[in-house]
Amino acid sequence: MARFFILISAFFILYFLVLFQTGFLAGFNIAWRLNLVFLAIIIFNLLEKTQNKSGLILTLTAGFFLDIFSEKFWGFWMLVLLISALFIKYILKKFIGLGFKSSRKSKWQTFLVK
Amino acid sequence: MSKKLFIILIIVALTGSTFFFKKQIKNFFYLISSPTQKTFWRWQDKTSDFFSAFLKTGVLIKENEELSRQIQQLVQEKVSLQEFKKENQFLRKALDLGLEKDFELKAAEVIAKDISGNLLVNKGQNYQISVGMPVITAQKVLVGKISEVYQNFSKVVLITNKESSFDAKITVKDIAGVIRGVGDSGLIFDLVPQDKEVKEGDILATGSLSGIFPKDLLAGSVKTARRSDVEPFQHIEVIPAFNVRELERLFIIADF
């Protein structure tokens, strides 16, 4: 249940980040180039356990929000983010000794995922 | 495994089905987001002004002096032009010529700037907006044109966009060429022969050849003009006449 609420909160945070990026940061020449949503998805997938799938659902949702506010073809950002998330999960699985072993889970990971 | 595959197929089907309703979906999200985005857009203007005040004090003082000098020059020119205007009106009346009609304008507010650099404004199909309509500021400065129309919103592609180009001329010297967007708020004035005299500060306005925009709309001013013996045309960089951060209210030209 807690995980469900965390996911819902994450959806709203992602939506807020998109609005912030296209409304506030868009006016700054350098700052608006940063895709905050992309960064957030990368960080979330890095912190999540490799076998969990909620990161992928979040990734698709984030891509959906970015597609709404983008001129690229529909599905572009969903595809880009999904490939990035899957790539991150693959790298983590292969190189699991880089600090994401369950015995060395961070407090954040313990709180966020089961 | 089959359950996983089934879930994946459902997700792919749902995602694919949104393609057929993308305009309606976009319009819905723009509608619910527009109050928040409008607020963010106003904040960024104030924030960038706040930081600019600290970082650009020296530049601002110099710019202020230059602008004061230009205002004085323009006031003098205006006085002399008033006489020409009276004479022009008298002659038109005498020759029974129709005066140019004003544009049919529709006011719109900027909501946000999307990831691709296009502006989102709060007028759409509900105000008979259509693709291709020019967009200007209150001072008749050319900003761009409508690229996509939704029920309640429209996208404006700026003249600085890489895919944007239109014919233009340097007003006082009658030098014609083509303005192309290069992205990042930059413009290039292309196809100007090497023998033409172009100077920094020359004003550019839209021409009447292509018919994309009404003529004599202010487009920008020359930043640098470089001649080369090995190229057929000069390399002229242009500063757009608008600052995208300060755009709040625009006008869509519905008929020209």
Interface residues (C-beta under 8 A of the other chain):
Chain A: L19 F20 Q21 T22 G23 F24 L25 A26 G27 F28 N29 W32 N35 L60 F64 F65 L66 D67 I68 F69 S70 E71 K72 W74 G75 M78
Chain B: I11 T15 T18 F19 K22 I25 K26 F29 Y30 S33 T36 Q37 K38 T39 F40 W41 W43 Q44 D45 T47 S48 I111 A112 K113 D114 I115 S116 N118 L120 S147 E148 K155 D184 S185 V244 R245
